[in-house]
Amino acid sequence: MNNQKQQKPTLTGQRFKTRKRDEKERFDPSQFQESIVQGLNQTGTDLEAVAKFLDASGAKLDYRRYAETLFDILVAGGMLAPGGTLSDDMTRTEFCLFKAQEDLETMQAYAQVFNKLIRRYKYLEKGFEDEIKKLLLFLKGFTESERNKLAMLTGILLANGNISASILSSLFNENLVKEGVSAAFAVKLFKSWINEKDINSVAASLRKVGMDNRLMELFPANKRSCEHFSKYFTDAGLKELSDFARNQQSIGARKELQKELQEQMSRGDAFKDIIAYVKEEMKKSNISEQTMIGIVWSSVMSSVEWNKKEELVTEQAIKHLKQYSPLLKAFTSQGLSELTLLLKIQEYCYDNIHFMKAFQKIVVLLYKADVLSEEAILKWYTDAHVAKGKSVFLEQMKKFVEWLKNAEEESESEEEEGD
């Protein structure tokens, strides 16, 4: 018996044919660039013809693979190296965004070219957004005129919803911010955006992606104040934007204040300390007493876990508000503040359905605690109430209002007798 291990047969000289689909095509954008550049040079400045050429070329050329190259050419005339310079060894075209006229009308026409291209080839959407983010990071590599054209185009694209406002995060790059490039670019961008739509549309887009509170980041840390932002954009003719940013900062300050207020209440801090803190914040953030009473009311009502049963919640609310009435009293020194509080109570009782029957009892309690005056209650009852639950609450208040009016008449007649 042969103990030697039998050798397995080996295949030599055999060639295996690779399937076409398994071959990894080499990434080579030069051929792609040649085709696009040649087409653009033939169509020239006729943007209608450019849009048609790009539409037709998508069927022959691999847009999905070479999206970045395609957008680089349409914007800068050729492929961009890191930093924003054009690659020397490649063919370029003069028929691109950076070589176009620097005016809004021309930029609107270019925006249409991009819009048509992306509507036709939906898969280019993400690549286009990535391209804009990249171009914003390359701003220092472009001339001032190129930056201006890109800013106007970006504003138009944002207004038309072709790209998301999240691309603005590229402008918060430290080097761009430090050298003032970001702020100057933002001026042109927001001007063309507001020109296309309006400040409300801009605000809605910014809020959608959480950019509404980040605009201050266009400036270095030492200049990141509401005053500096306001002056810079107002001087540049964008007062609407500076007003929006001021309002956002004020909302932010109010949210922070409410958060701190709730923490102080949950810790059980003394009312005099809470009042002193709030008054200091009012002065610092320029918050009116009317705004402040709204914040205090919300904080007071958020500082407790409410019973879900209607019959128990009223009792709980009265007990709670009796305890916090000195805090409410500290911020109702004006008639307008009292009315604001009444409207807040009305809205709260309407929005929280199990509080619907508690409205009158809360108002009476705050009247007795000297937080609400009879003038404010009568004014609210007569013409200052809002529509929310109006018929229910006016009905609840009817007897008490009659009592107030009678008391008022009695005191007036007593005064006359005294005279």
matplotlib code that plots the C-alpha trace (Angstrom):
import matplotlib.pyplot as plt

x = [0.0, 1.3, 1.4, 2.6, 0.0, -1.6, -0.9, -3.9, -4.0, -3.2, -4.4, -1.6, -1.8, -5.5, -7.0, -10.3, -12.4, -13.6, -17.2, -17.7, -19.8, -17.1, -14.5, -14.0, -13.9, -11.1, -12.2, -11.1, -12.9, -10.7, -12.7, -15.9, -14.5, -13.5, -17.0, -18.7, -16.2, -16.5, -20.3, -20.3, -17.8, -20.2, -23.3, -21.6, -23.6, -27.0, -28.2, -31.3, -29.0, -26.7, -29.7, -30.7, -27.1, -26.9, -30.2, -29.2, -25.7, -27.1, -28.2, -24.7, -22.4, -22.1, -23.5, -24.0, -20.3, -18.8, -21.3, -18.6, -16.7, -19.9, -20.7, -17.1, -17.1, -20.5, -19.4, -15.7, -15.0, -13.0, -12.1, -11.2, -8.2, -8.5, -8.6, -10.5, -7.8, -8.4, -6.4, -3.8, -3.5, -7.1, -9.1, -11.5, -14.3, -15.0, -18.8, -19.4, -20.8, -17.5, -17.0, -20.6, -21.8, -22.1, -25.8, -28.9, -30.6, -27.7, -27.5, -31.3, -30.7, -27.9, -30.1, -32.6, -29.9, -29.1, -32.8, -33.7, -30.7, -31.6, -35.3, -34.3, -31.7, -33.1, -30.1, -27.9, -29.7, -27.3, -24.2, -25.2, -25.8, -22.4, -20.8, -22.3, -21.0, -17.5, -17.5, -18.3, -15.3, -13.2, -14.3, -10.8, -9.5, -12.0, -11.9, -14.3, -16.4, -16.5, -17.6, -20.3, -21.7, -21.7, -23.4, -26.2, -26.7, -26.8, -29.4, -31.6, -31.2, -32.1, -35.2, -36.3, -35.8, -33.1, -30.8, -31.3, -30.2, -28.0, -25.3, -24.7, -22.8, -19.8, -19.7, -19.0, -15.5, -13.0, -10.7, -13.5, -15.1, -11.8, -11.0, -14.5, -15.2, -18.3, -20.1, -19.4, -20.6, -23.7, -24.7, -24.9, -26.5, -29.3, -29.9, -30.6, -32.6, -34.9, -35.2, -36.6, -38.9, -39.1, -37.7, -40.5, -39.5, -35.9, -36.8, -38.9, -36.0, -33.5, -35.7, -36.4, -32.7, -31.9, -29.8, -32.1, -30.0, -26.6, -26.2, -24.0, -21.4, -20.7, -18.5, -15.4, -16.2, -15.1, -17.6, -20.4, -22.9, -26.4, -25.2, -22.4, -24.6, -27.3, -25.0, -23.2, -26.3, -28.3, -25.4, -25.4, -29.1, -30.4, -32.3, -34.9, -32.2, -30.7, -34.3, -34.8, -31.5, -32.3, -35.7, -34.1, -31.6, -34.4, -36.4, -33.2, -32.7, -36.3, -36.1, -32.9, -34.6, -37.6, -35.4, -33.5, -36.7, -38.1, -34.9, -35.1, -38.7, -38.0, -35.1, -37.5, -35.5, -36.9, -39.2, -37.2, -34.1, -36.1, -37.6, -34.2, -32.8, -35.6, -35.5, -31.8, -32.4, -35.2, -32.8, -29.9, -32.0, -34.4, -37.5, -40.7, -42.9, -45.7, -43.4, -42.0, -45.4, -46.0, -42.7, -43.4, -46.9, -45.5, -42.8, -45.2, -47.6, -44.8, -43.3, -46.0, -47.4, -51.1, -53.9, -55.7, -59.1, -61.1, -62.6, -59.2, -57.1, -59.0, -58.3, -54.7, -54.4, -55.8, -53.5, -50.5, -51.3, -52.0, -48.4, -46.9, -49.1, -46.3, -44.2, -47.0, -47.7, -44.1, -44.6, -48.1, -47.4, -48.9, -52.5, -51.1, -49.2, -52.4, -54.3, -51.4, -51.7, -55.5, -55.0, -52.3, -54.7, -57.5, -55.3, -53.9, -57.3, -58.5, -55.4, -55.5, -59.0, -59.2, -58.7, -61.8, -63.9, -61.0, -60.8, -63.1, -61.7, -58.1, -59.1, -61.0, -58.0, -55.6, -58.0, -58.1, -54.3, -54.1, -52.4, -55.3, -57.3, -61.0, -60.2, -58.2, -60.9, -63.6, -61.5, -60.8, -64.5, -65.8, -63.4, -59.9, -60.6, -59.5, -61.7, -60.3, -63.2, -64.7, -68.4, -67.5, -65.2, -67.4, -70.3, -68.2, -67.2, -70.7, -71.7, -68.3, -68.2, -71.7, -70.5, -67.5, -69.7, -72.0, -69.1, -67.7, -71.1, -71.5, -68.1, -68.7, -72.0, -70.3, -67.7, -70.4, -72.1, -68.9, -68.4]
y = [0.0, 3.4, 5.6, 8.7, 11.4, 11.6, 14.9, 16.8, 17.6, 21.2, 23.3, 25.1, 27.4, 27.9, 31.4, 32.4, 34.8, 37.7, 38.6, 42.1, 43.1, 42.0, 44.3, 47.4, 50.3, 52.7, 56.2, 58.5, 61.8, 63.2, 61.6, 62.8, 66.3, 66.3, 65.5, 68.1, 70.9, 70.2, 70.4, 73.6, 75.2, 74.4, 75.7, 78.9, 81.4, 80.2, 78.7, 77.2, 75.2, 74.3, 72.9, 70.8, 69.6, 68.5, 66.8, 64.8, 64.0, 62.3, 59.4, 58.8, 60.0, 58.6, 61.6, 59.4, 58.6, 61.9, 64.3, 66.3, 66.8, 67.8, 70.5, 71.7, 72.3, 74.1, 76.4, 76.9, 75.7, 72.7, 70.3, 71.9, 70.9, 71.1, 74.7, 75.8, 76.2, 74.7, 71.7, 72.9, 69.8, 69.6, 71.2, 74.0, 76.0, 79.7, 79.0, 78.6, 80.4, 82.0, 83.5, 84.8, 88.3, 89.4, 90.3, 88.8, 88.1, 86.0, 84.1, 83.4, 81.9, 79.7, 78.6, 77.4, 75.3, 73.5, 73.2, 71.6, 69.2, 68.0, 67.7, 65.5, 63.4, 63.2, 61.2, 64.3, 66.1, 64.9, 65.3, 68.9, 69.8, 68.2, 70.3, 73.6, 72.7, 72.0, 75.3, 77.3, 75.8, 76.8, 80.5, 81.8, 80.2, 82.2, 85.9, 88.4, 88.4, 84.6, 84.6, 87.2, 85.1, 81.9, 83.8, 85.1, 81.7, 79.9, 82.4, 81.7, 78.0, 78.2, 80.3, 77.8, 74.8, 73.2, 72.9, 72.7, 75.6, 73.1, 73.9, 77.1, 75.2, 75.4, 79.1, 78.6, 77.3, 79.0, 80.4, 81.8, 83.4, 84.9, 86.7, 88.1, 86.0, 84.2, 87.4, 89.2, 86.1, 85.9, 89.4, 88.7, 85.3, 86.6, 89.6, 87.3, 84.9, 87.7, 89.2, 85.8, 85.2, 87.2, 87.1, 84.8, 82.2, 82.6, 82.2, 79.1, 77.4, 78.3, 77.0, 73.7, 72.8, 74.4, 77.3, 80.1, 80.4, 80.0, 83.1, 84.8, 82.1, 84.1, 86.3, 85.5, 84.8, 88.4, 89.9, 87.5, 89.9, 91.0, 94.6, 93.8, 91.5, 94.0, 96.9, 94.8, 93.6, 96.8, 98.8, 96.2, 96.9, 93.8, 95.2, 92.4, 89.8, 91.7, 92.1, 88.3, 87.5, 89.9, 88.3, 84.8, 85.8, 87.2, 83.9, 82.0, 84.2, 83.7, 80.0, 79.9, 82.2, 80.0, 76.9, 78.6, 79.8, 76.3, 74.9, 77.6, 76.7, 73.0, 73.7, 75.7, 79.0, 81.9, 84.1, 87.3, 85.6, 84.4, 87.9, 89.6, 87.2, 87.7, 91.5, 91.5, 89.3, 91.6, 94.5, 92.6, 91.1, 94.1, 92.0, 93.9, 93.1, 91.9, 89.3, 88.4, 87.6, 85.2, 83.4, 83.4, 82.0, 79.2, 78.4, 78.2, 75.9, 73.7, 73.2, 70.7, 67.3, 68.0, 65.6, 64.3, 64.4, 67.5, 67.6, 67.2, 69.5, 72.7, 72.1, 71.4, 74.5, 76.8, 75.5, 75.8, 79.3, 80.5, 79.5, 81.2, 84.4, 86.6, 85.7, 86.6, 89.8, 90.9, 91.1, 92.6, 96.2, 97.5, 97.1, 95.7, 92.9, 92.0, 91.7, 89.6, 87.3, 87.0, 86.0, 83.5, 81.9, 81.8, 80.1, 77.7, 76.6, 76.2, 74.2, 71.9, 70.6, 69.4, 73.1, 74.3, 74.5, 76.0, 79.4, 81.4, 80.0, 80.9, 84.4, 85.0, 83.6, 86.0, 88.9, 88.2, 87.8, 91.3, 90.0, 91.0, 94.2, 94.6, 97.1, 94.4, 91.7, 94.0, 95.1, 91.4, 90.5, 93.5, 93.4, 92.1, 88.4, 86.1, 83.6, 80.4, 79.1, 82.6, 81.6, 79.0, 81.4, 84.5, 82.4, 81.3, 84.9, 86.4, 86.4, 87.5, 90.4, 91.5, 91.4, 93.5, 96.1, 96.4, 96.7, 99.5, 101.3, 101.1, 102.5, 105.3, 106.2, 106.1, 108.5, 110.9, 110.8, 111.5, 114.5]
z = [0.0, -0.9, 2.2, 0.3, 0.1, -3.3, -4.9, -6.0, -9.7, -10.5, -13.4, -15.3, -18.2, -17.7, -18.3, -16.7, -18.6, -16.4, -16.8, -18.1, -15.1, -12.6, -14.2, -12.1, -14.4, -13.7, -12.5, -15.2, -15.5, -18.2, -21.1, -19.4, -19.1, -22.8, -23.8, -21.6, -22.4, -26.1, -25.9, -23.9, -26.3, -29.2, -27.5, -26.3, -24.3, -25.3, -22.0, -23.6, -25.9, -22.9, -21.0, -24.1, -24.5, -20.9, -21.1, -24.1, -22.8, -19.7, -21.8, -23.2, -20.4, -16.8, -14.8, -11.7, -11.6, -12.6, -10.9, -9.2, -12.4, -14.2, -11.6, -11.4, -15.2, -15.2, -12.3, -12.9, -16.5, -15.5, -12.7, -9.4, -7.3, -3.5, -2.5, -5.6, -8.3, -11.8, -12.8, -15.3, -17.4, -18.4, -21.2, -19.9, -21.2, -21.0, -21.0, -17.3, -14.3, -13.2, -16.7, -17.0, -16.4, -12.8, -12.5, -11.0, -14.3, -15.7, -12.4, -12.6, -16.1, -14.8, -11.9, -14.5, -16.2, -12.9, -12.0, -15.4, -15.1, -11.6, -12.4, -15.4, -13.5, -9.9, -8.7, -9.1, -6.2, -3.5, -5.6, -6.4, -2.7, -1.9, -4.7, -3.3, 0.2, -1.3, -3.4, -0.2, 1.5, -1.5, -1.4, -0.6, -3.9, -6.0, -7.1, -5.5, -8.7, -8.8, -5.1, -5.9, -8.7, -6.7, -3.8, -6.0, -7.6, -4.2, -2.9, -6.0, -5.6, -1.9, -2.7, -5.3, -3.0, -5.2, -2.2, 1.5, 3.8, 5.7, 3.0, 4.9, 7.6, 5.2, 5.7, 9.4, 8.5, 10.8, 8.1, 6.0, 9.1, 10.4, 7.1, 6.7, 3.6, 5.1, 6.1, 2.8, 0.9, 3.1, 2.2, -1.5, -0.9, 1.4, -0.9, -3.9, -1.7, -0.3, -3.8, -5.1, -2.1, 1.2, 4.7, 6.0, 3.4, 4.4, 8.1, 7.4, 5.5, 8.2, 11.0, 9.1, 9.3, 12.7, 11.1, 12.5, 15.7, 14.0, 11.9, 14.5, 13.6, 10.4, 12.6, 14.7, 18.4, 19.5, 17.1, 17.7, 19.2, 18.2, 17.9, 15.5, 13.4, 13.3, 12.2, 9.6, 7.8, 8.2, 6.7, 3.8, 3.2, 4.9, 7.8, 7.6, 8.2, 11.2, 12.7, 12.2, 14.0, 16.8, 17.3, 17.2, 19.9, 22.0, 21.6, 22.6, 25.6, 26.7, 26.4, 28.5, 31.1, 31.3, 31.7, 34.5, 36.2, 36.2, 37.8, 40.5, 41.3, 41.4, 43.8, 46.0, 45.8, 47.8, 45.8, 46.5, 44.9, 41.9, 41.4, 41.7, 39.1, 36.7, 37.0, 36.3, 33.2, 32.0, 32.1, 30.4, 27.6, 27.2, 28.0, 28.7, 31.7, 29.3, 27.8, 31.2, 32.8, 30.0, 30.7, 34.5, 34.0, 31.7, 34.2, 37.1, 35.2, 34.0, 37.4, 38.5, 37.4, 36.8, 37.7, 34.7, 36.4, 35.9, 39.3, 41.1, 38.8, 39.8, 43.5, 42.7, 40.5, 43.1, 45.8, 43.5, 42.2, 45.7, 46.6, 43.5, 43.5, 45.0, 42.0, 39.5, 41.4, 41.0, 37.2, 36.9, 37.9, 34.7, 33.4, 30.1, 32.0, 33.8, 30.5, 29.1, 32.1, 31.7, 28.0, 28.9, 31.5, 28.9, 26.3, 28.9, 30.1, 26.5, 25.3, 28.4, 28.2, 31.9, 32.9, 31.1, 34.3, 36.3, 34.5, 36.7, 40.0, 38.9, 38.0, 41.2, 43.2, 41.5, 42.0, 45.7, 45.8, 44.3, 41.1, 38.8, 39.2, 38.5, 35.7, 33.9, 34.4, 33.2, 30.2, 29.4, 29.7, 27.6, 24.6, 25.3, 25.3, 22.5, 20.6, 22.3, 24.5, 24.6, 25.1, 27.9, 29.8, 29.5, 30.8, 33.7, 34.5, 34.2, 37.9, 39.1, 36.6, 37.7, 41.3, 40.3, 38.5, 41.4, 43.9, 41.6, 41.4, 45.2, 45.9, 43.4, 45.1, 48.5, 47.3, 46.0, 49.4, 51.1, 48.8]

ax = plt.figure().add_subplot(projection="3d")
ax.plot(x, y, z, "-o")
ax.set_aspect("equal")
plt.show()
